[in-house]
Amino acid sequence: MERVTIKLFFSDKIIFLSALAGLVGNIAVWATAISFYRKAKEAQVFLHYSVHLGVDLTGDKGRIFYLPSLGFLILLVNLVLAYLIFLKEKNLSRIAVISVFWLEMFILGDILFLSFLNF
């Protein structure tokens, strides 16, 4: 099995830009979560909303950090998997990294919606 260097992996422009966008997205998610935490006056906040049931999960305001933590974990796992399969499946590797950016955008939208719901 041939080894891929980090430099070779990130020399692919699609992977580099997607990874960078995913990282910037995760930083935006963390900043929004910290802002949410600081704005929350109550210890209990709404954590989930569904169209059919309305608010169906409340909890400690610190649980808002589960979302950015999960996003960062998925970012790391996808980058490692993309790195490992880069030489054999370059397109699949690109898809794995691109998907991280979109995941971060969905998480950001979720936290923004929860901010709207709580404040």
Biopython code that builds the backbone (N, CA, C, O; Angstrom):
import numpy as np
from Bio.PDB.StructureBuilder import StructureBuilder

atoms = [
    (1, "MET", "N", (0.844, -1.186, 0.000)),
    (1, "MET", "CA", (0.000, 0.000, 0.000)),
    (1, "MET", "C", (0.887, 1.245, 0.000)),
    (1, "MET", "O", (1.774, 1.400, 0.839)),
    (2, "GLU", "N", (0.630, 2.096, -0.931)),
    (2, "GLU", "CA", (1.415, 3.310, -1.072)),
    (2, "GLU", "C", (0.935, 4.364, -0.073)),
    (2, "GLU", "O", (-0.265, 4.532, 0.144)),
    (3, "ARG", "N", (1.879, 5.060, 0.520)),
    (3, "ARG", "CA", (1.534, 6.093, 1.497)),
    (3, "ARG", "C", (1.326, 7.442, 0.813)),
    (3, "ARG", "O", (2.015, 7.792, -0.145)),
    (4, "VAL", "N", (0.379, 8.165, 1.323)),
    (4, "VAL", "CA", (0.082, 9.499, 0.817)),
    (4, "VAL", "C", (0.625, 10.506, 1.815)),
    (4, "VAL", "O", (0.400, 10.370, 3.017)),
    (5, "THR", "N", (1.326, 11.499, 1.340)),
    (5, "THR", "CA", (1.794, 12.542, 2.249)),
    (5, "THR", "C", (0.681, 13.564, 2.450)),
    (5, "THR", "O", (-0.205, 13.722, 1.611)),
    (6, "ILE", "N", (0.751, 14.232, 3.556)),
    (6, "ILE", "CA", (-0.232, 15.291, 3.849)),
    (6, "ILE", "C", (-0.170, 16.371, 2.769)),
    (6, "ILE", "O", (-1.194, 16.910, 2.349)),
    (7, "LYS", "N", (1.047, 16.673, 2.330)),
    (7, "LYS", "CA", (1.222, 17.709, 1.313)),
    (7, "LYS", "C", (0.517, 17.317, 0.014)),
    (7, "LYS", "O", (-0.142, 18.144, -0.616)),
    (8, "LEU", "N", (0.661, 16.047, -0.382)),
    (8, "LEU", "CA", (-0.008, 15.568, -1.595)),
    (8, "LEU", "C", (-1.525, 15.591, -1.432)),
    (8, "LEU", "O", (-2.251, 15.975, -2.349)),
    (9, "PHE", "N", (-1.989, 15.180, -0.269)),
    (9, "PHE", "CA", (-3.427, 15.155, 0.005)),
    (9, "PHE", "C", (-4.030, 16.554, -0.105)),
    (9, "PHE", "O", (-5.055, 16.746, -0.760)),
    (10, "PHE", "N", (-3.393, 17.521, 0.533)),
    (10, "PHE", "CA", (-3.940, 18.887, 0.519)),
    (10, "PHE", "C", (-3.541, 19.679, -0.720)),
    (10, "PHE", "O", (-3.971, 20.823, -0.871)),
    (11, "SER", "N", (-2.732, 19.109, -1.611)),
    (11, "SER", "CA", (-2.433, 19.790, -2.869)),
    (11, "SER", "C", (-3.613, 19.700, -3.837)),
    (11, "SER", "O", (-3.690, 20.466, -4.797)),
    (12, "ASP", "N", (-4.518, 18.779, -3.587)),
    (12, "ASP", "CA", (-5.763, 18.713, -4.363)),
    (12, "ASP", "C", (-6.615, 19.912, -3.943)),
    (12, "ASP", "O", (-7.010, 20.019, -2.782)),
    (13, "LYS", "N", (-6.895, 20.801, -4.877)),
    (13, "LYS", "CA", (-7.578, 22.061, -4.549)),
    (13, "LYS", "C", (-8.972, 21.845, -3.979)),
    (13, "LYS", "O", (-9.394, 22.562, -3.072)),
    (14, "ILE", "N", (-9.681, 20.866, -4.506)),
    (14, "ILE", "CA", (-11.034, 20.602, -4.006)),
    (14, "ILE", "C", (-10.982, 20.170, -2.545)),
    (14, "ILE", "O", (-11.774, 20.632, -1.724)),
    (15, "ILE", "N", (-10.058, 19.295, -2.233)),
    (15, "ILE", "CA", (-9.930, 18.820, -0.854)),
    (15, "ILE", "C", (-9.471, 19.948, 0.056)),
    (15, "ILE", "O", (-10.011, 20.124, 1.148)),
    (16, "PHE", "N", (-8.485, 20.706, -0.383)),
    (16, "PHE", "CA", (-7.981, 21.796, 0.455)),
    (16, "PHE", "C", (-9.066, 22.829, 0.749)),
    (16, "PHE", "O", (-9.277, 23.200, 1.903)),
    (17, "LEU", "N", (-9.753, 23.290, -0.296)),
    (17, "LEU", "CA", (-10.777, 24.318, -0.099)),
    (17, "LEU", "C", (-11.963, 23.792, 0.700)),
    (17, "LEU", "O", (-12.524, 24.515, 1.524)),
    (18, "SER", "N", (-12.349, 22.541, 0.465)),
    (18, "SER", "CA", (-13.466, 21.963, 1.213)),
    (18, "SER", "C", (-13.106, 21.765, 2.680)),
    (18, "SER", "O", (-13.923, 22.032, 3.562)),
    (19, "ALA", "N", (-11.896, 21.301, 2.945)),
    (19, "ALA", "CA", (-11.461, 21.127, 4.332)),
    (19, "ALA", "C", (-11.376, 22.471, 5.042)),
    (19, "ALA", "O", (-11.776, 22.596, 6.199)),
    (20, "LEU", "N", (-10.857, 23.466, 4.349)),
    (20, "LEU", "CA", (-10.770, 24.808, 4.923)),
    (20, "LEU", "C", (-12.166, 25.370, 5.202)),
    (20, "LEU", "O", (-12.407, 25.947, 6.262)),
    (21, "ALA", "N", (-13.080, 25.199, 4.249)),
    (21, "ALA", "CA", (-14.455, 25.678, 4.447)),
    (21, "ALA", "C", (-15.132, 24.937, 5.596)),
    (21, "ALA", "O", (-15.875, 25.541, 6.370)),
    (22, "GLY", "N", (-14.884, 23.637, 5.714)),
    (22, "GLY", "CA", (-15.440, 22.865, 6.825)),
    (22, "GLY", "C", (-14.905, 23.334, 8.164)),
    (22, "GLY", "O", (-15.650, 23.425, 9.140)),
    (23, "LEU", "N", (-13.611, 23.633, 8.211)),
    (23, "LEU", "CA", (-13.010, 24.120, 9.447)),
    (23, "LEU", "C", (-13.551, 25.502, 9.812)),
    (23, "LEU", "O", (-13.861, 25.762, 10.974)),
    (24, "VAL", "N", (-13.663, 26.374, 8.836)),
    (24, "VAL", "CA", (-14.231, 27.712, 9.088)),
    (24, "VAL", "C", (-15.691, 27.571, 9.530)),
    (24, "VAL", "O", (-16.148, 28.284, 10.424)),
    (25, "GLY", "N", (-16.415, 26.645, 8.895)),
    (25, "GLY", "CA", (-17.800, 26.389, 9.302)),
    (25, "GLY", "C", (-17.884, 25.901, 10.733)),
    (25, "GLY", "O", (-18.778, 26.309, 11.475)),
    (26, "ASN", "N", (-16.959, 25.028, 11.135)),
    (26, "ASN", "CA", (-16.970, 24.527, 12.505)),
    (26, "ASN", "C", (-16.645, 25.640, 13.494)),
    (26, "ASN", "O", (-17.219, 25.693, 14.582)),
    (27, "ILE", "N", (-15.736, 26.523, 13.123)),
    (27, "ILE", "CA", (-15.428, 27.673, 13.986)),
    (27, "ILE", "C", (-16.661, 28.565, 14.126)),
    (27, "ILE", "O", (-16.939, 29.067, 15.215)),
    (28, "ALA", "N", (-17.399, 28.765, 13.038)),
    (28, "ALA", "CA", (-18.635, 29.558, 13.100)),
    (28, "ALA", "C", (-19.673, 28.873, 13.988)),
    (28, "ALA", "O", (-20.395, 29.540, 14.730)),
    (29, "VAL", "N", (-19.746, 27.553, 13.915)),
    (29, "VAL", "CA", (-20.679, 26.811, 14.765)),
    (29, "VAL", "C", (-20.304, 26.985, 16.236)),
    (29, "VAL", "O", (-21.170, 27.226, 17.077)),
    (30, "TRP", "N", (-19.014, 26.864, 16.544)),
    (30, "TRP", "CA", (-18.574, 27.052, 17.931)),
    (30, "TRP", "C", (-18.870, 28.474, 18.416)),
    (30, "TRP", "O", (-19.332, 28.658, 19.542)),
    (31, "ALA", "N", (-18.609, 29.473, 17.580)),
    (31, "ALA", "CA", (-18.866, 30.862, 17.966)),
    (31, "ALA", "C", (-20.353, 31.087, 18.227)),
    (31, "ALA", "O", (-20.722, 31.780, 19.175)),
    (32, "THR", "N", (-21.204, 30.502, 17.388)),
    (32, "THR", "CA", (-22.645, 30.645, 17.572)),
    (32, "THR", "C", (-23.107, 29.927, 18.841)),
    (32, "THR", "O", (-23.963, 30.434, 19.566)),
    (33, "ALA", "N", (-22.546, 28.758, 19.104)),
    (33, "ALA", "CA", (-22.911, 28.012, 20.317)),
    (33, "ALA", "C", (-22.481, 28.767, 21.574)),
    (33, "ALA", "O", (-23.218, 28.805, 22.560)),
    (34, "ILE", "N", (-21.299, 29.364, 21.540)),
    (34, "ILE", "CA", (-20.831, 30.144, 22.696)),
    (34, "ILE", "C", (-21.722, 31.360, 22.903)),
    (34, "ILE", "O", (-22.057, 31.701, 24.038)),
    (35, "SER", "N", (-22.108, 32.016, 21.809)),
    (35, "SER", "CA", (-23.020, 33.154, 21.902)),
    (35, "SER", "C", (-24.373, 32.721, 22.482)),
    (35, "SER", "O", (-24.939, 33.409, 23.332)),
    (36, "PHE", "N", (-24.878, 31.584, 22.019)),
    (36, "PHE", "CA", (-26.135, 31.029, 22.532)),
    (36, "PHE", "C", (-26.019, 30.795, 24.040)),
    (36, "PHE", "O", (-26.915, 31.164, 24.800)),
    (37, "TYR", "N", (-24.920, 30.185, 24.467)),
    (37, "TYR", "CA", (-24.711, 29.855, 25.879)),
    (37, "TYR", "C", (-24.683, 31.117, 26.735)),
    (37, "TYR", "O", (-25.263, 31.154, 27.820)),
    (38, "ARG", "N", (-24.007, 32.143, 26.239)),
    (38, "ARG", "CA", (-23.900, 33.390, 27.006)),
    (38, "ARG", "C", (-25.228, 34.141, 27.072)),
    (38, "ARG", "O", (-25.521, 34.787, 28.078)),
    (39, "LYS", "N", (-26.034, 34.065, 26.011)),
    (39, "LYS", "CA", (-27.312, 34.776, 25.981)),
    (39, "LYS", "C", (-28.371, 34.110, 26.844)),
    (39, "LYS", "O", (-29.286, 34.772, 27.334)),
    (40, "ALA", "N", (-28.247, 32.802, 27.029)),
    (40, "ALA", "CA", (-29.281, 32.049, 27.748)),
    (40, "ALA", "C", (-29.316, 32.484, 29.210)),
    (40, "ALA", "O", (-28.338, 32.334, 29.941)),
    (41, "LYS", "N", (-30.443, 33.017, 29.615)),
    (41, "LYS", "CA", (-30.615, 33.458, 31.000)),
    (41, "LYS", "C", (-31.062, 32.296, 31.886)),
    (41, "LYS", "O", (-30.683, 32.206, 33.054)),
    (42, "GLU", "N", (-31.859, 31.426, 31.322)),
    (42, "GLU", "CA", (-32.383, 30.274, 32.065)),
    (42, "GLU", "C", (-31.397, 29.116, 31.999)),
    (42, "GLU", "O", (-30.609, 29.013, 31.059)),
    (43, "ALA", "N", (-31.445, 28.250, 33.000)),
    (43, "ALA", "CA", (-30.597, 27.053, 32.985)),
    (43, "ALA", "C", (-31.140, 26.029, 31.989)),
    (43, "ALA", "O", (-30.377, 25.278, 31.381)),
    (44, "GLN", "N", (-32.462, 26.005, 31.827)),
    (44, "GLN", "CA", (-33.107, 25.084, 30.894)),
    (44, "GLN", "C", (-33.454, 25.830, 29.610)),
    (44, "GLN", "O", (-34.028, 26.918, 29.651)),
    (45, "VAL", "N", (-33.102, 25.239, 28.473)),
    (45, "VAL", "CA", (-33.405, 25.838, 27.179)),
    (45, "VAL", "C", (-34.024, 24.788, 26.264)),
    (45, "VAL", "O", (-33.936, 23.589, 26.531)),
    (46, "PHE", "N", (-34.648, 25.246, 25.186)),
    (46, "PHE", "CA", (-35.173, 24.331, 24.171)),
    (46, "PHE", "C", (-34.004, 23.804, 23.348)),
    (46, "PHE", "O", (-33.175, 24.577, 22.868)),
    (47, "LEU", "N", (-33.944, 22.482, 23.188)),
    (47, "LEU", "CA", (-32.840, 21.874, 22.449)),
    (47, "LEU", "C", (-33.283, 21.186, 21.164)),
    (47, "LEU", "O", (-32.453, 20.874, 20.311)),
    (48, "HIS", "N", (-34.576, 20.948, 21.021)),
    (48, "HIS", "CA", (-35.053, 20.317, 19.791)),
    (48, "HIS", "C", (-36.481, 20.752, 19.528)),
    (48, "HIS", "O", (-37.278, 20.919, 20.451)),
    (49, "TYR", "N", (-36.784, 20.929, 18.275)),
    (49, "TYR", "CA", (-38.113, 21.334, 17.841)),
    (49, "TYR", "C", (-38.486, 20.491, 16.635)),
    (49, "TYR", "O", (-37.683, 20.307, 15.720)),
    (50, "SER", "N", (-39.721, 19.975, 16.640)),
    (50, "SER", "CA", (-40.208, 19.276, 15.452)),
    (50, "SER", "C", (-41.529, 19.917, 15.024)),
    (50, "SER", "O", (-42.252, 20.485, 15.842)),
    (51, "VAL", "N", (-41.818, 19.817, 13.763)),
    (51, "VAL", "CA", (-43.014, 20.442, 13.215)),
    (51, "VAL", "C", (-44.275, 19.808, 13.808)),
    (51, "VAL", "O", (-45.255, 20.502, 14.079)),
    (52, "HIS", "N", (-44.246, 18.516, 14.001)),
    (52, "HIS", "CA", (-45.437, 17.812, 14.477)),
    (52, "HIS", "C", (-45.686, 17.993, 15.968)),
    (52, "HIS", "O", (-46.836, 18.134, 16.385)),
    (53, "LEU", "N", (-44.640, 17.991, 16.772)),
    (53, "LEU", "CA", (-44.804, 18.028, 18.220)),
    (53, "LEU", "C", (-44.411, 19.347, 18.863)),
    (53, "LEU", "O", (-44.695, 19.567, 20.041)),
    (54, "GLY", "N", (-43.774, 20.214, 18.124)),
    (54, "GLY", "CA", (-43.278, 21.457, 18.703)),
    (54, "GLY", "C", (-41.986, 21.178, 19.455)),
    (54, "GLY", "O", (-41.169, 20.365, 19.021)),
    (55, "VAL", "N", (-41.803, 21.851, 20.581)),
    (55, "VAL", "CA", (-40.603, 21.632, 21.387)),
    (55, "VAL", "C", (-40.743, 20.281, 22.076)),
    (55, "VAL", "O", (-41.679, 20.066, 22.846)),
    (56, "ASP", "N", (-39.817, 19.379, 21.801)),
    (56, "ASP", "CA", (-39.911, 18.054, 22.407)),
    (56, "ASP", "C", (-38.655, 17.670, 23.187)),
    (56, "ASP", "O", (-38.536, 16.533, 23.644)),
    (57, "LEU", "N", (-37.715, 18.609, 23.344)),
    (57, "LEU", "CA", (-36.544, 18.339, 24.169)),
    (57, "LEU", "C", (-36.070, 19.638, 24.794)),
    (57, "LEU", "O", (-35.768, 20.606, 24.097)),
    (58, "THR", "N", (-36.011, 19.644, 26.098)),
    (58, "THR", "CA", (-35.413, 20.758, 26.829)),
    (58, "THR", "C", (-34.289, 20.186, 27.674)),
    (58, "THR", "O", (-34.272, 18.997, 27.991)),
    (59, "GLY", "N", (-33.365, 21.037, 28.026)),
    (59, "GLY", "CA", (-32.253, 20.565, 28.843)),
    (59, "GLY", "C", (-31.341, 21.699, 29.248)),
    (59, "GLY", "O", (-31.596, 22.870, 28.964)),
    (60, "ASP", "N", (-30.281, 21.324, 29.913)),
    (60, "ASP", "CA", (-29.283, 22.276, 30.382)),
    (60, "ASP", "C", (-28.669, 23.016, 29.190)),
    (60, "ASP", "O", (-28.409, 22.417, 28.147)),
    (61, "LYS", "N", (-28.443, 24.303, 29.354)),
    (61, "LYS", "CA", (-27.926, 25.099, 28.245)),
    (61, "LYS", "C", (-26.541, 24.646, 27.791)),
    (61, "LYS", "O", (-26.152, 24.940, 26.661)),
    (62, "GLY", "N", (-25.794, 23.950, 28.621)),
    (62, "GLY", "CA", (-24.487, 23.444, 28.239)),
    (62, "GLY", "C", (-24.559, 22.343, 27.187)),
    (62, "GLY", "O", (-23.564, 22.057, 26.521)),
    (63, "ARG", "N", (-25.734, 21.720, 27.032)),
    (63, "ARG", "CA", (-25.877, 20.660, 26.036)),
    (63, "ARG", "C", (-25.849, 21.192, 24.606)),
    (63, "ARG", "O", (-25.776, 20.409, 23.659)),
    (64, "ILE", "N", (-25.905, 22.503, 24.438)),
    (64, "ILE", "CA", (-25.818, 23.080, 23.100)),
    (64, "ILE", "C", (-24.442, 22.799, 22.486)),
    (64, "ILE", "O", (-24.287, 22.838, 21.266)),
    (65, "PHE", "N", (-23.451, 22.517, 23.326)),
    (65, "PHE", "CA", (-22.098, 22.237, 22.824)),
    (65, "PHE", "C", (-21.949, 20.832, 22.262)),
    (65, "PHE", "O", (-20.899, 20.498, 21.713)),
    (66, "TYR", "N", (-22.977, 20.003, 22.389)),
    (66, "TYR", "CA", (-22.925, 18.676, 21.762)),
    (66, "TYR", "C", (-22.858, 18.797, 20.244)),
    (66, "TYR", "O", (-22.154, 18.028, 19.590)),
    (67, "LEU", "N", (-23.582, 19.754, 19.687)),
    (67, "LEU", "CA", (-23.612, 19.908, 18.229)),
    (67, "LEU", "C", (-22.256, 20.281, 17.636)),
    (67, "LEU", "O", (-21.807, 19.604, 16.711)),
    (68, "PRO", "N", (-21.580, 21.329, 18.125)),
    (68, "PRO", "CA", (-20.274, 21.634, 17.543)),
    (68, "PRO", "C", (-19.238, 20.541, 17.818)),
    (68, "PRO", "O", (-18.345, 20.315, 17.001)),
    (69, "SER", "N", (-19.352, 19.872, 18.947)),
    (69, "SER", "CA", (-18.419, 18.781, 19.248)),
    (69, "SER", "C", (-18.610, 17.635, 18.265)),
    (69, "SER", "O", (-17.637, 17.080, 17.755)),
    (70, "LEU", "N", (-19.852, 17.286, 18.003)),
    (70, "LEU", "CA", (-20.143, 16.232, 17.040)),
    (70, "LEU", "C", (-19.673, 16.633, 15.643)),
    (70, "LEU", "O", (-19.122, 15.810, 14.911)),
    (71, "GLY", "N", (-19.888, 17.886, 15.276)),
    (71, "GLY", "CA", (-19.434, 18.379, 13.974)),
    (71, "GLY", "C", (-17.930, 18.290, 13.829)),
    (71, "GLY", "O", (-17.430, 17.912, 12.770)),
    (72, "PHE", "N", (-17.197, 18.636, 14.886)),
    (72, "PHE", "CA", (-15.743, 18.562, 14.824)),
    (72, "PHE", "C", (-15.265, 17.115, 14.751)),
    (72, "PHE", "O", (-14.316, 16.807, 14.030)),
    (73, "LEU", "N", (-15.922, 16.226, 15.496)),
    (73, "LEU", "CA", (-15.561, 14.808, 15.449)),
    (73, "LEU", "C", (-15.781, 14.231, 14.052)),
    (73, "LEU", "O", (-14.937, 13.496, 13.539)),
    (74, "ILE", "N", (-16.905, 14.565, 13.444)),
    (74, "ILE", "CA", (-17.183, 14.086, 12.083)),
    (74, "ILE", "C", (-16.193, 14.689, 11.089)),
    (74, "ILE", "O", (-15.765, 14.008, 10.157)),
    (75, "LEU", "N", (-15.825, 15.953, 11.276)),
    (75, "LEU", "CA", (-14.819, 16.577, 10.418)),
    (75, "LEU", "C", (-13.509, 15.802, 10.480)),
    (75, "LEU", "O", (-12.903, 15.518, 9.447)),
    (76, "LEU", "N", (-13.073, 15.463, 11.685)),
    (76, "LEU", "CA", (-11.824, 14.715, 11.833)),
    (76, "LEU", "C", (-11.909, 13.320, 11.216)),
    (76, "LEU", "O", (-11.001, 12.901, 10.499)),
    (77, "VAL", "N", (-12.992, 12.606, 11.492)),
    (77, "VAL", "CA", (-13.151, 11.249, 10.968)),
    (77, "VAL", "C", (-13.195, 11.265, 9.444)),
    (77, "VAL", "O", (-12.547, 10.439, 8.800)),
    (78, "ASN", "N", (-13.941, 12.183, 8.865)),
    (78, "ASN", "CA", (-14.017, 12.256, 7.400)),
    (78, "ASN", "C", (-12.678, 12.616, 6.774)),
    (78, "ASN", "O", (-12.318, 12.075, 5.729)),
    (79, "LEU", "N", (-11.939, 13.523, 7.400)),
    (79, "LEU", "CA", (-10.617, 13.868, 6.868)),
    (79, "LEU", "C", (-9.664, 12.680, 6.926)),
    (79, "LEU", "O", (-8.907, 12.444, 5.984)),
    (80, "VAL", "N", (-9.696, 11.937, 8.017)),
    (80, "VAL", "CA", (-8.824, 10.767, 8.137)),
    (80, "VAL", "C", (-9.213, 9.703, 7.111)),
    (80, "VAL", "O", (-8.347, 9.127, 6.452)),
    (81, "LEU", "N", (-10.518, 9.442, 6.976)),
    (81, "LEU", "CA", (-10.961, 8.457, 5.991)),
    (81, "LEU", "C", (-10.630, 8.905, 4.565)),
    (81, "LEU", "O", (-10.206, 8.096, 3.740)),
    (82, "ALA", "N", (-10.823, 10.175, 4.283)),
    (82, "ALA", "CA", (-10.504, 10.697, 2.954)),
    (82, "ALA", "C", (-9.007, 10.571, 2.675)),
    (82, "ALA", "O", (-8.602, 10.248, 1.558)),
    (83, "TYR", "N", (-8.205, 10.824, 3.678)),
    (83, "TYR", "CA", (-6.753, 10.692, 3.539)),
    (83, "TYR", "C", (-6.363, 9.244, 3.247)),
    (83, "TYR", "O", (-5.506, 8.982, 2.403)),
    (84, "LEU", "N", (-7.000, 8.306, 3.951)),
    (84, "LEU", "CA", (-6.650, 6.896, 3.794)),
    (84, "LEU", "C", (-7.029, 6.332, 2.430)),
    (84, "LEU", "O", (-6.351, 5.437, 1.925)),
    (85, "ILE", "N", (-8.098, 6.840, 1.829)),
    (85, "ILE", "CA", (-8.555, 6.298, 0.537)),
    (85, "ILE", "C", (-8.165, 7.181, -0.649)),
    (85, "ILE", "O", (-8.591, 6.925, -1.775)),
    (86, "PHE", "N", (-7.368, 8.206, -0.409)),
    (86, "PHE", "CA", (-7.091, 9.212, -1.425)),
    (86, "PHE", "C", (-6.522, 8.624, -2.716)),
    (86, "PHE", "O", (-6.987, 8.975, -3.800)),
    (87, "LEU", "N", (-5.551, 7.759, -2.630)),
    (87, "LEU", "CA", (-4.915, 7.241, -3.852)),
    (87, "LEU", "C", (-5.823, 6.297, -4.636)),
    (87, "LEU", "O", (-5.809, 6.304, -5.867)),
    (88, "LYS", "N", (-6.608, 5.490, -3.935)),
    (88, "LYS", "CA", (-7.463, 4.526, -4.619)),
    (88, "LYS", "C", (-8.744, 5.156, -5.153)),
    (88, "LYS", "O", (-9.161, 4.875, -6.277)),
    (89, "GLU", "N", (-9.351, 5.993, -4.357)),
    (89, "GLU", "CA", (-10.648, 6.594, -4.715)),
    (89, "GLU", "C", (-10.601, 8.099, -4.487)),
    (89, "GLU", "O", (-11.088, 8.600, -3.473)),
    (90, "LYS", "N", (-10.024, 8.796, -5.419)),
    (90, "LYS", "CA", (-9.865, 10.247, -5.270)),
    (90, "LYS", "C", (-11.222, 10.957, -5.207)),
    (90, "LYS", "O", (-11.401, 11.873, -4.404)),
    (91, "ASN", "N", (-12.164, 10.548, -6.034)),
    (91, "ASN", "CA", (-13.477, 11.199, -6.037)),
    (91, "ASN", "C", (-14.249, 10.938, -4.748)),
    (91, "ASN", "O", (-14.900, 11.841, -4.222)),
    (92, "LEU", "N", (-14.182, 9.716, -4.238)),
    (92, "LEU", "CA", (-14.842, 9.411, -2.969)),
    (92, "LEU", "C", (-14.202, 10.199, -1.835)),
    (92, "LEU", "O", (-14.884, 10.643, -0.911)),
    (93, "SER", "N", (-12.908, 10.365, -1.913)),
    (93, "SER", "CA", (-12.191, 11.163, -0.929)),
    (93, "SER", "C", (-12.674, 12.616, -0.966)),
    (93, "SER", "O", (-12.880, 13.241, 0.075)),
    (94, "ARG", "N", (-12.848, 13.131, -2.159)),
    (94, "ARG", "CA", (-13.361, 14.507, -2.302)),
    (94, "ARG", "C", (-14.768, 14.638, -1.757)),
    (94, "ARG", "O", (-15.086, 15.616, -1.080)),
    (95, "ILE", "N", (-15.612, 13.660, -2.044)),
    (95, "ILE", "CA", (-16.997, 13.698, -1.551)),
    (95, "ILE", "C", (-17.024, 13.680, -0.029)),
    (95, "ILE", "O", (-17.823, 14.388, 0.585)),
    (96, "ALA", "N", (-16.163, 12.884, 0.582)),
    (96, "ALA", "CA", (-16.108, 12.820, 2.047)),
    (96, "ALA", "C", (-15.757, 14.172, 2.649)),
    (96, "ALA", "O", (-16.319, 14.569, 3.670)),
    (97, "VAL", "N", (-14.823, 14.880, 2.011)),
    (97, "VAL", "CA", (-14.410, 16.175, 2.550)),
    (97, "VAL", "C", (-15.458, 17.250, 2.257)),
    (97, "VAL", "O", (-15.722, 18.106, 3.102)),
    (98, "ILE", "N", (-16.049, 17.210, 1.075)),
    (98, "ILE", "CA", (-17.097, 18.187, 0.733)),
    (98, "ILE", "C", (-18.302, 18.033, 1.655)),
    (98, "ILE", "O", (-18.916, 19.027, 2.044)),
    (99, "SER", "N", (-18.642, 16.807, 2.005)),
    (99, "SER", "CA", (-19.814, 16.564, 2.858)),
    (99, "SER", "C", (-19.652, 17.195, 4.239)),
    (99, "SER", "O", (-20.640, 17.558, 4.877)),
    (100, "VAL", "N", (-18.418, 17.324, 4.697)),
    (100, "VAL", "CA", (-18.180, 17.941, 6.004)),
    (100, "VAL", "C", (-18.636, 19.395, 6.000)),
    (100, "VAL", "O", (-19.252, 19.856, 6.961)),
    (101, "PHE", "N", (-18.339, 20.113, 4.932)),
    (101, "PHE", "CA", (-18.765, 21.511, 4.845)),
    (101, "PHE", "C", (-20.281, 21.622, 4.956)),
    (101, "PHE", "O", (-20.797, 22.452, 5.705)),
    (102, "TRP", "N", (-20.997, 20.775, 4.202)),
    (102, "TRP", "CA", (-22.456, 20.843, 4.239)),
    (102, "TRP", "C", (-23.007, 20.434, 5.595)),
    (102, "TRP", "O", (-24.004, 20.994, 6.051)),
    (103, "LEU", "N", (-22.385, 19.482, 6.234)),
    (103, "LEU", "CA", (-22.799, 19.093, 7.582)),
    (103, "LEU", "C", (-22.650, 20.276, 8.535)),
    (103, "LEU", "O", (-23.544, 20.551, 9.335)),
    (104, "GLU", "N", (-21.532, 20.966, 8.448)),
    (104, "GLU", "CA", (-21.311, 22.131, 9.318)),
    (104, "GLU", "C", (-22.364, 23.220, 9.062)),
    (104, "GLU", "O", (-22.802, 23.887, 9.999)),
    (105, "MET", "N", (-22.767, 23.399, 7.814)),
    (105, "MET", "CA", (-23.792, 24.394, 7.507)),
    (105, "MET", "C", (-25.145, 24.001, 8.102)),
    (105, "MET", "O", (-25.881, 24.858, 8.591)),
    (106, "PHE", "N", (-25.473, 22.713, 8.060)),
    (106, "PHE", "CA", (-26.717, 22.249, 8.678)),
    (106, "PHE", "C", (-26.674, 22.424, 10.193)),
    (106, "PHE", "O", (-27.669, 22.828, 10.795)),
    (107, "ILE", "N", (-25.545, 22.127, 10.809)),
    (107, "ILE", "CA", (-25.414, 22.307, 12.253)),
    (107, "ILE", "C", (-25.515, 23.788, 12.608)),
    (107, "ILE", "O", (-26.149, 24.146, 13.601)),
    (108, "LEU", "N", (-24.896, 24.646, 11.808)),
    (108, "LEU", "CA", (-24.987, 26.087, 12.037)),
    (108, "LEU", "C", (-26.443, 26.553, 11.939)),
    (108, "LEU", "O", (-26.911, 27.333, 12.769)),
    (109, "GLY", "N", (-27.148, 26.069, 10.919)),
    (109, "GLY", "CA", (-28.568, 26.406, 10.785)),
    (109, "GLY", "C", (-29.378, 25.923, 11.973)),
    (109, "GLY", "O", (-30.288, 26.618, 12.425)),
    (110, "ASP", "N", (-29.065, 24.753, 12.478)),
    (110, "ASP", "CA", (-29.767, 24.210, 13.632)),
    (110, "ASP", "C", (-29.554, 25.086, 14.867)),
    (110, "ASP", "O", (-30.509, 25.390, 15.580)),
    (111, "ILE", "N", (-28.327, 25.487, 15.120)),
    (111, "ILE", "CA", (-28.052, 26.324, 16.290)),
    (111, "ILE", "C", (-28.680, 27.707, 16.128)),
    (111, "ILE", "O", (-29.180, 28.277, 17.098)),
    (112, "LEU", "N", (-28.658, 28.246, 14.917)),
    (112, "LEU", "CA", (-29.314, 29.546, 14.697)),
    (112, "LEU", "C", (-30.820, 29.446, 14.925)),
    (112, "LEU", "O", (-31.424, 30.352, 15.499)),
    (113, "PHE", "N", (-31.432, 28.337, 14.473)),
    (113, "PHE", "CA", (-32.855, 28.150, 14.706)),
    (113, "PHE", "C", (-33.148, 27.994, 16.195)),
    (113, "PHE", "O", (-34.140, 28.536, 16.683)),
    (114, "LEU", "N", (-32.314, 27.271, 16.919)),
    (114, "LEU", "CA", (-32.511, 27.127, 18.351)),
    (114, "LEU", "C", (-32.346, 28.469, 19.067)),
    (114, "LEU", "O", (-33.040, 28.730, 20.050)),
    (115, "SER", "N", (-31.439, 29.319, 18.589)),
    (115, "SER", "CA", (-31.297, 30.659, 19.149)),
    (115, "SER", "C", (-32.566, 31.464, 18.923)),
    (115, "SER", "O", (-33.044, 32.149, 19.827)),
    (116, "PHE", "N", (-33.103, 31.382, 17.727)),
    (116, "PHE", "CA", (-34.351, 32.076, 17.404)),
    (116, "PHE", "C", (-35.492, 31.573, 18.297)),
    (116, "PHE", "O", (-36.312, 32.360, 18.768)),
    (117, "LEU", "N", (-35.534, 30.287, 18.519)),
    (117, "LEU", "CA", (-36.596, 29.668, 19.310)),
    (117, "LEU", "C", (-36.498, 30.054, 20.787)),
    (117, "LEU", "O", (-37.521, 30.225, 21.451)),
    (118, "ASN", "N", (-35.298, 30.189, 21.294)),
    (118, "ASN", "CA", (-35.094, 30.450, 22.718)),
    (118, "ASN", "C", (-35.116, 31.920, 23.083)),
    (118, "ASN", "O", (-35.420, 32.263, 24.226)),
    (119, "PHE", "N", (-34.803, 32.799, 22.141)),
    (119, "PHE", "CA", (-34.680, 34.211, 22.520)),
    (119, "PHE", "C", (-35.707, 35.031, 21.796)),
    (119, "PHE", "O", (-35.769, 36.246, 21.979)),
]
sb = StructureBuilder()
sb.init_structure("model")
sb.init_model(0)
sb.init_chain("A")
sb.init_seg("    ")
for serial, (resi, resn, name, xyz) in enumerate(atoms, 1):
    if name == "N":
        sb.init_residue(resn, " ", resi, " ")
    sb.init_atom(name, np.array(xyz, "f"), 0.0, 1.0, " ", f" {name:<3s}", serial, name[0])
structure = sb.get_structure()
